[in-house]
Amino acid sequence: MNLEITNRILENVLYRQELQKLKELEKDRIFCRHGIEHSLDTARIAMILCRENGIEINPDIIYSSALLHDIGRSREYTGKIPHHSASVSIAGQILDSINCPPDIKKSVISLIENHRNPDNDRSTPEYIFYIADKKSRLCFVCPASRECYWSEEKKNLKIEV
């Protein structure tokens, strides 16, 4: 399957600039980083969970959302703006600049907007995306696990399906 929107995002100048800013701001971070690896892990886990839960969704929506869901982190670090809000704003600009169809844009923005919301309806892609974002963290091999602010219950201390 061709992930047309996802690949347009990857080539987008604003996306690349924001990703580079984030990389620079997190270069000395000992905790989880929010680069392309985390984004792709989130997308792949979300796709698996959607299939397991019988949720039909365009993979381009999942992958596009994954690339953009943390793109606002640099603004959280520098301007104290919640990253999901900043990510929605930046994602909107990027999606508009690549002529993303309105229905896809709406779905992508919804996933980004809700990726920190544990109260999403469990039968929705938003909930699946929320879970995938959390499951993508490799706490069980993280050297900074002891210093992490996540509770032990929230950490991924074992590989689970």
N, CA, C and O of each residue as an XYZ file, in Angstrom:
644
protein
N       0.838     -1.188      0.000
C       0.000      0.000      0.000
C       0.878      1.245      0.000
O       1.841      1.340      0.761
N       0.541      2.176     -0.844
C       1.247      3.446     -0.938
C       0.723      4.406      0.130
O      -0.465      4.729      0.149
N       1.583      4.847      0.991
C       1.216      5.803      2.032
C       1.508      7.216      1.518
O       2.475      7.860      1.925
N       0.654      7.669      0.625
C       0.878      8.923     -0.100
C       1.009     10.131      0.824
O       1.964     10.898      0.707
N       0.065     10.304      1.733
C       0.092     11.461      2.638
C       1.301     11.365      3.564
O       2.007     12.350      3.780
N       1.530     10.188      4.101
C       2.672      9.959      4.995
C       3.975     10.350      4.306
O       4.812     11.032      4.897
N       4.146      9.924      3.074
C       5.386     10.230      2.363
C       5.502     11.705      1.994
O       6.607     12.244      1.928
N       4.375     12.356      1.757
C       4.415     13.810      1.529
C       4.837     14.536      2.807
O       5.569     15.525      2.751
N       4.374     14.043      3.956
C       4.779     14.637      5.237
C       6.286     14.499      5.408
O       6.965     15.461      5.767
N       6.803     13.312      5.153
C       8.247     13.078      5.311
C       9.091     14.015      4.462
O      10.208     14.365      4.843
N       8.570     14.417      3.325
C       9.305     15.311      2.422
C       9.062     16.790      2.716
O       9.738     17.649      2.150
N       8.115     17.094      3.583
C       7.722     18.475      3.849
C       8.813     19.235      4.608
O       9.366     18.729      5.584
N       9.114     20.441      4.154
C      10.167     21.255      4.755
C       9.856     21.598      6.212
O      10.730     21.471      7.069
N       8.636     22.027      6.507
C       8.275     22.369      7.887
C       8.398     21.146      8.796
O       8.909     21.253      9.911
N       7.938     19.998      8.331
C       8.065     18.770      9.131
C       9.534     18.496      9.448
O       9.888     18.230     10.597
N      10.368     18.561      8.443
C      11.800     18.284      8.640
C      12.449     19.295      9.589
O      13.291     18.927     10.409
N      12.059     20.561      9.476
C      12.593     21.590     10.376
C      12.179     21.323     11.822
O      12.999     21.389     12.738
N      10.900     21.023     12.010
C      10.403     20.762     13.364
C      11.023     19.500     13.956
O      11.337     19.463     15.146
N      11.200     18.474     13.139
C      11.825     17.242     13.599
C      13.282     17.498     13.989
O      13.762     16.952     14.982
N      13.978     18.315     13.224
C      15.371     18.652     13.541
C      15.457     19.453     14.836
O      16.334     19.200     15.662
N      14.550     20.423     15.022
C      14.517     21.186     16.274
C      14.337     20.257     17.462
O      15.021     20.385     18.477
N      13.417     19.330     17.322
C      13.134     18.387     18.392
C      14.349     17.514     18.692
O      14.681     17.267     19.851
N      14.995     17.059     17.647
C      16.200     16.239     17.816
C      17.272     17.006     18.589
O      17.916     16.450     19.479
N      17.461     18.266     18.253
C      18.460     19.083     18.939
C      18.089     19.309     20.398
O      18.945     19.239     21.280
N      16.802     19.582     20.653
C      16.356     19.825     22.024
C      16.417     18.572     22.891
O      16.561     18.665     24.110
N      16.309     17.403     22.269
C      16.312     16.161     23.040
C      17.655     15.425     23.000
O      17.753     14.304     23.499
N      18.672     16.025     22.426
C      19.942     15.314     22.237
C      20.560     14.844     23.556
O      21.237     13.816     23.581
N      20.340     15.572     24.643
C      20.887     15.178     25.941
C      19.822     14.590     26.866
O      20.095     14.326     28.037
N      18.651     14.393     26.364
C      17.546     13.851     27.164
C      17.827     12.390     27.512
O      18.153     11.595     26.630
N      17.705     12.038     28.772
C      17.951     10.657     29.181
C      16.682      9.810     29.112
O      16.745      8.581     29.125
N      15.542     10.472     29.040
C      14.272      9.750     28.969
C      13.890      9.514     27.508
O      14.642      9.859     26.597
N      12.721      8.928     27.299
C      12.238      8.641     25.947
C      12.343      9.868     25.051
O      12.050     10.993     25.457
N      12.762      9.617     23.843
C      12.816     10.683     22.851
C      11.627     10.548     21.927
O      10.907      9.549     21.958
N      11.428     11.562     21.105
C      10.211     11.639     20.290
C      10.526     11.789     18.802
O       9.900     12.578     18.095
N      11.489     11.030     18.355
C      11.901     11.090     16.956
C      11.120     10.134     16.072
O      10.077      9.607     16.458
N      11.642      9.931     14.898
C      10.980      9.120     13.879
C      10.824      7.667     14.328
O       9.850      7.011     13.958
N      11.762      7.158     15.114
C      11.669      5.769     15.576
C      10.417      5.583     16.436
O       9.665      4.626     16.251
N      10.204      6.502     17.371
C       9.009      6.433     18.219
C       7.747      6.559     17.371
O       6.765      5.854     17.603
N       7.776      7.442     16.404
C       6.607      7.635     15.538
C       6.266      6.355     14.780
O       5.107      5.944     14.733
N       7.273      5.733     14.191
C       7.021      4.511     13.421
C       6.608      3.347     14.318
O       5.759      2.541     13.937
N       7.201      3.254     15.504
C       6.776      2.219     16.450
C       5.311      2.412     16.830
O       4.546      1.450     16.891
N       4.930      3.653     17.084
C       3.539      3.955     17.424
C       2.606      3.546     16.290
O       1.565      2.936     16.531
N       2.973      3.879     15.061
C       2.140      3.537     13.897
C       1.993      2.028     13.747
O       0.888      1.528     13.537
N       3.080      1.317     13.852
C       3.025     -0.137     13.660
C       2.198     -0.816     14.742
O       1.414     -1.720     14.454
N       2.368     -0.385     15.975
C       1.568     -0.953     17.073
C       0.096     -0.601     16.882
O      -0.774     -1.446     17.094
N      -0.190      0.629     16.488
C      -1.585      1.036     16.255
C      -2.225      0.189     15.164
O      -3.382     -0.209     15.293
N      -1.491     -0.092     14.094
C      -2.039     -0.910     13.019
C      -2.353     -2.323     13.515
O      -3.398     -2.880     13.179
N      -1.473     -2.889     14.292
C      -1.705     -4.228     14.848
C      -2.932     -4.211     15.754
O      -3.795     -5.083     15.654
N      -3.006     -3.219     16.636
C      -4.138     -3.137     17.572
C      -5.457     -2.900     16.847
O      -6.488     -3.443     17.245
N      -5.436     -2.100     15.794
C      -6.662     -1.890     15.014
C      -7.129     -3.210     14.415
O      -8.311     -3.546     14.489
N      -6.219     -3.943     13.832
C      -6.593     -5.238     13.233
C      -7.115     -6.199     14.290
O      -8.124     -6.872     14.078
N      -6.431     -6.266     15.426
C      -6.855     -7.174     16.498
C      -8.231     -6.807     17.056
O      -8.966     -7.673     17.532
N      -8.572     -5.521     16.993
C      -9.838     -5.052     17.549
C     -10.907     -4.807     16.495
O     -11.958     -4.241     16.795
N     -10.647     -5.227     15.271
C     -11.629     -5.100     14.200
C     -11.948     -3.671     13.816
O     -13.057     -3.376     13.369
N     -10.978     -2.777     13.988
C     -11.172     -1.371     13.631
C     -10.556     -1.133     12.253
O      -9.348     -1.263     12.060
N     -11.415     -0.784     11.312
C     -10.964     -0.501      9.951
C     -10.519      0.960      9.878
O     -11.281      1.868     10.208
N      -9.295      1.169      9.450
C      -8.796      2.537      9.285
C      -7.732      2.539      8.195
O      -6.962      1.589      8.049
N      -7.710      3.601      7.454
C      -6.726      3.792      6.405
C      -5.331      3.869      7.049
O      -5.102      4.732      7.897
N      -4.403      2.994      6.667
C      -3.055      3.049      7.242
C      -2.377      4.411      7.064
O      -1.558      4.805      7.894
N      -2.710      5.127      5.995
C      -2.119      6.450      5.775
C      -2.516      7.404      6.906
O      -1.738      8.284      7.274
N      -3.708      7.235      7.452
C      -4.150      8.066      8.583
C      -3.325      7.740      9.823
O      -2.873      8.643     10.527
N      -3.132      6.464     10.086
C      -2.349      6.049     11.258
C      -0.903      6.525     11.141
O      -0.375      7.127     12.077
N      -0.263      6.267     10.017
C       1.144      6.642      9.858
C       1.328      8.159      9.845
O       2.284      8.673     10.427
N       0.428      8.868      9.192
C       0.514     10.335      9.179
C       0.356     10.893     10.592
O       1.096     11.784     11.008
N      -0.607     10.362     11.312
C      -0.832     10.793     12.697
C       0.386     10.507     13.559
O       0.788     11.332     14.380
N       0.965      9.337     13.366
C       2.137      8.967     14.154
C       3.309      9.915     13.901
O       3.997     10.325     14.836
N       3.530     10.257     12.634
C       4.630     11.185     12.326
C       4.422     12.542     12.977
O       5.385     13.208     13.356
N       3.170     12.951     13.106
C       2.872     14.315     13.550
C       2.468     14.444     15.022
O       2.394     15.563     15.532
N       2.207     13.347     15.711
C       1.606     13.464     17.039
C       2.501     14.120     18.089
O       1.986     14.701     19.044
N       3.803     14.045     17.943
C       4.710     14.672     18.906
C       5.507     15.820     18.297
O       6.434     16.325     18.931
N       5.171     16.236     17.099
C       5.956     17.250     16.398
C       5.967     18.588     17.139
O       6.853     19.412     16.908
N       5.003     18.813     18.019
C       4.937     20.048     18.803
C       5.745     20.023     20.086
O       5.710     20.987     20.850
N       6.464     18.956     20.339
C       7.255     18.847     21.578
C       8.259     19.987     21.725
O       8.489     20.460     22.839
N       8.857     20.434     20.631
C       9.846     21.514     20.737
C       9.197     22.770     21.311
O       9.835     23.511     22.058
N       7.947     23.009     20.972
C       7.242     24.181     21.491
C       6.843     23.994     22.944
O       6.706     24.969     23.683
N       6.657     22.749     23.358
C       6.408     22.484     24.773
C       7.679     22.783     25.568
O       7.615     23.383     26.641
N       8.825     22.368     25.044
C      10.095     22.602     25.726
C      10.464     24.076     25.777
O      10.986     24.547     26.787
N      10.202     24.805     24.708
C      10.647     26.198     24.640
C       9.573     27.214     25.027
O       9.901     28.309     25.483
N       8.312     26.872     24.854
C       7.252     27.842     25.114
C       6.207     27.395     26.096
O       5.217     28.091     26.319
N       6.419     26.221     26.693
C       5.486     25.677     27.690
C       4.072     25.493     27.140
O       3.097     25.602     27.884
N       3.959     25.214     25.843
C       2.667     24.926     25.213
C       2.484     23.413     25.257
O       3.402     22.693     24.863
N       1.348     22.894     25.717
C       1.163     21.443     25.718
C       1.433     20.877     24.322
O       0.921     21.389     23.327
N       2.231     19.830     24.262
C       2.697     19.363     22.958
C       1.581     18.866     22.061
O       1.686     18.983     20.840
N       0.517     18.316     22.622
C      -0.554     17.846     21.739
C      -1.263     19.022     21.066
O      -1.700     18.913     19.921
N      -1.376     20.156     21.784
C      -1.963     21.360     21.172
C      -1.040     21.931     20.105
O      -1.489     22.288     19.015
N       0.243     22.015     20.417
C       1.214     22.518     19.441
C       1.289     21.576     18.238
O       1.424     22.031     17.103
N       1.202     20.281     18.480
C       1.256     19.306     17.393
C       0.056     19.443     16.463
O       0.194     19.321     15.246
N      -1.124     19.696     17.032
C      -2.322     19.905     16.206
C      -2.114     21.106     15.290
O      -2.434     21.045     14.103
N      -1.583     22.189     15.834
C      -1.367     23.399     15.053
C      -0.354     23.172     13.925
O      -0.604     23.534     12.776
N       0.773     22.579     14.260
C       1.805     22.325     13.249
C       1.297     21.324     12.213
O       1.513     21.502     11.014
N       0.627     20.279     12.676
C       0.094     19.265     11.759
C      -0.878     19.898     10.771
O      -0.856     19.575      9.583
N      -1.726     20.793     11.254
C      -2.671     21.475     10.366
C      -1.957     22.225      9.260
O      -2.365     22.176      8.100
N      -0.881     22.925      9.625
C      -0.101     23.667      8.633
C       0.523     22.719      7.605
O       0.472     22.963      6.400
N       1.105     21.642      8.108
C       1.765     20.688      7.222
C       0.746     20.024      6.301
O       0.969     19.925      5.094
N      -0.362     19.573      6.863
C      -1.380     18.885      6.065
C      -1.974     19.811      5.004
O      -2.238     19.386      3.880
N      -2.180     21.068      5.364
C      -2.669     22.031      4.368
C      -1.649     22.235      3.252
O      -2.010     22.326      2.078
N      -0.377     22.306      3.626
C       0.655     22.587      2.624
C       0.884     21.429      1.661
O       1.432     21.629      0.577
N       0.474     20.223      2.040
C       0.648     19.070      1.147
C      -0.674     18.680      0.476
O      -0.786     17.614     -0.129
N      -1.668     19.563      0.596
C      -2.984     19.332     -0.024
C      -3.630     18.024      0.435
O      -4.148     17.251     -0.370
N      -3.586     17.801      1.732
C      -4.217     16.618      2.310
C      -5.734     16.743      2.177
O      -6.290     17.800      2.476
N      -6.407     15.692      1.738
C      -7.871     15.741      1.654
C      -8.492     16.043      3.026
O      -8.011     15.552      4.047
N      -9.557     16.850      3.043
C     -10.166     17.270      4.313
C     -10.587     16.120      5.234
O     -10.441     16.233      6.451
N     -11.103     15.022      4.685
C     -11.538     13.908      5.537
C     -10.350     13.225      6.214
O     -10.452     12.802      7.365
N      -9.241     13.118      5.514
C      -8.036     12.528      6.109
C      -7.460     13.481      7.149
O      -7.065     13.059      8.236
N      -7.414     14.758      6.815
C      -6.906     15.754      7.761
C      -7.712     15.708      9.058
O      -7.134     15.727     10.145
N      -9.022     15.649      8.956
C      -9.883     15.616     10.144
C      -9.555     14.407     11.025
O      -9.472     14.535     12.247
N      -9.371     13.246     10.414
C      -9.042     12.030     11.168
C      -7.663     12.116     11.812
O      -7.487     11.729     12.967
N      -6.689     12.622     11.066
C      -5.328     12.763     11.589
C      -5.327     13.715     12.780
O      -4.743     13.409     13.819
N      -5.969     14.851     12.636
C      -6.020     15.836     13.719
C      -6.696     15.242     14.953
O      -6.253     15.486     16.076
N      -7.751     14.472     14.761
C      -8.439     13.850     15.890
C      -7.526     12.882     16.645
O      -7.523     12.865     17.876
N      -6.761     12.086     15.921
C      -5.836     11.161     16.584
C      -4.760     11.916     17.357
O      -4.419     11.543     18.479
N      -4.231     12.972     16.758
C      -3.199     13.765     17.429
C      -3.778     14.445     18.677
O      -3.182     14.404     19.753
N      -4.922     15.057     18.516
C      -5.577     15.795     19.597
C      -5.881     14.898     20.804
O      -5.858     15.351     21.949
N      -6.163     13.631     20.529
C      -6.584     12.706     21.583
C      -5.519     11.704     22.015
O      -5.820     10.789     22.780
N      -4.302     11.852     21.553
C      -3.308     10.819     21.854
C      -2.845     10.799     23.308
O      -2.091      9.913     23.707
N      -3.284     11.754     24.083
C      -2.964     11.763     25.519
C      -4.208     11.553     26.377
O      -4.153     11.689     27.599
N      -5.320     11.225     25.744
C      -6.605     11.131     26.442
C      -6.964      9.674     26.764
O      -7.392      8.934     25.879
N      -6.794      9.263     28.022
C      -7.122      7.886     28.389
C      -8.627      7.613     28.414
O      -9.046      6.461     28.526
N      -9.431      8.656     28.311
C     -10.886      8.505     28.381
C     -11.556      8.352     27.023
O     -12.784      8.380     26.935
N     -10.765      8.189     25.959
C     -11.348      7.931     24.643
C     -12.189      6.662     24.714
O     -11.873      5.739     25.465
N     -13.245      6.623     23.939
C     -14.067      5.412     23.825
C     -13.167      4.279     23.323
O     -12.476      4.434     22.316
N     -13.176      3.162     24.012
C     -12.275      2.043     23.708
C     -12.478      1.416     22.336
O     -11.629      0.653     21.876
N     -13.577      1.722     21.686
C     -13.844      1.141     20.369
C     -13.409      2.062     19.230
O     -13.741      1.813     18.071
N     -12.674      3.114     19.552
C     -12.300      4.104     18.543
C     -10.815      4.038     18.180
O      -9.992      3.560     18.960
N     -10.495      4.524     16.988
C      -9.075      4.640     16.622
C      -8.317      5.554     17.593
O      -7.125      5.348     17.824
N      -8.990      6.559     18.162
C      -8.325      7.466     19.101
C      -7.798      6.705     20.316
O      -6.678      6.943     20.766
N      -8.605      5.795     20.840
C      -8.164      5.005     21.990
C      -7.006      4.082     21.591
O      -6.012      3.972     22.309
N      -7.146      3.434     20.458
C      -6.087      2.545     19.972
C      -4.784      3.318     19.814
O      -3.719      2.834     20.197
N      -4.870      4.523     19.247
C      -3.670      5.342     19.039
C      -3.062      5.753     20.383
O      -1.840      5.762     20.531
N      -3.894      6.088     21.347
C      -3.435      6.428     22.703
C      -2.648      5.248     23.286
O      -1.550      5.428     23.812
N      -3.211      4.054     23.188
C      -2.552      2.859     23.721
C      -1.251      2.575     22.968
O      -0.237      2.260     23.591
N      -1.268      2.679     21.658
C      -0.076      2.416     20.845
C       1.067      3.364     21.218
O       2.224      2.952     21.287
N       0.739      4.619     21.454
C       1.749      5.599     21.853
C       2.415      5.162     23.151
O       3.633      5.266     23.293
N       1.622      4.676     24.091
C       2.182      4.235     25.379
C       2.972      2.923     25.224
O       4.055      2.781     25.790
N       2.432      1.979     24.464
C       3.086      0.682     24.307
C       4.392      0.767     23.515
O       5.200     -0.161     23.549
N       4.599      1.864     22.813
C       5.817      1.995     22.016
C       7.047      2.263     22.877
O       8.174      2.211     22.383
N       6.842      2.542     24.129
C       7.960      2.862     25.025
C       8.640      1.603     25.543
O       7.975      0.667     25.987
N       9.958      1.584     25.484
C      10.736      0.399     25.855
C      11.305      0.532     27.269
O      12.516      0.445     27.473
N      10.433      0.740     28.221
C      10.842      0.951     29.611
C      11.686     -0.204     30.147
O      12.573      0.004     30.975
N      11.413     -1.411     29.679
C      12.105     -2.597     30.189
C      13.592     -2.615     29.858
O      14.335     -3.401     30.446
N      14.047     -1.773     28.934
C      15.481     -1.679     28.631
C      16.004     -0.253     28.763
O      17.122      0.043     28.341
N      15.217      0.609     29.335
C      15.609      2.023     29.441
C      16.595      2.228     30.586
O      16.321      1.836     31.720
N      17.748      2.844     30.292
C      18.727      3.094     31.357
C      18.264      4.172     32.348
O      18.824      4.280     33.439
N      17.267      4.957     31.988
C      16.787      6.025     32.874
C      15.479      5.649     33.566
O      14.807      6.515     34.126
N      15.119      4.390     33.535
C      13.835      3.948     34.081
C      13.647      4.342     35.546
O      12.544      4.716     35.945
N      14.695      4.266     36.341
C      14.584      4.600     37.773
C      14.298      6.081     38.007
O      13.652      6.444     38.990
N      14.774      6.927     37.114
C      14.574      8.365     37.262
C      13.288      8.857     36.602
O      12.897     10.009     36.787
N      12.640      8.001     35.844
C      11.457      8.374     35.070
C      10.289      8.738     35.981
O      10.078      8.110     37.018
N       9.538      9.757     35.581
C       8.385     10.198     36.363
C       7.151      9.324     36.158
O       6.181      9.449     36.906
N       7.171      8.436     35.154
C       6.032      7.526     34.948
C       5.927      6.596     36.147
O       6.942      6.144     36.677
N       4.711      6.313     36.570
C       4.502      5.363     37.663
C       4.884      3.967     37.187
O       4.934      3.705     35.985
N       5.151      3.080     38.126
C       5.506      1.707     37.768
C       4.382      1.035     36.989
O       4.641      0.221     36.103
N       3.129      1.371     37.315
C       1.979      0.797     36.628
C       1.917      1.243     35.157
O       1.445      0.504     34.294
N       2.391      2.433     34.896
C       2.318      2.998     33.548
C       3.480      2.516     32.662
O       3.352      2.475     31.438
N       4.589      2.159     33.272
C       5.771      1.749     32.512
C       5.554      0.397     31.837
O       4.849     -0.468     32.355
N       6.171      0.237     30.682
C       6.165     -1.043     29.984
C       7.364     -1.850     30.455
O       8.456     -1.744     29.898
N       7.150     -2.650     31.479
C       8.255     -3.399     32.073
C       8.389     -4.810     31.505
O       9.328     -5.534     31.836
N       7.448     -5.192     30.654
C       7.479     -6.492     29.979
C       6.960     -6.331     28.570
O       6.216     -5.394     28.282
N       7.340     -7.223     27.703
C       6.777     -7.236     26.357
C       5.422     -7.930     26.460
O       5.310     -9.041     26.979
N       4.400     -7.251     25.956
C       3.050     -7.799     26.013
C       2.376     -7.678     24.655
O       2.754     -6.849     23.827
N       1.388     -8.506     24.447
C       0.586     -8.434     23.227
C      -0.651     -7.628     23.530
O      -1.488     -7.427     22.650
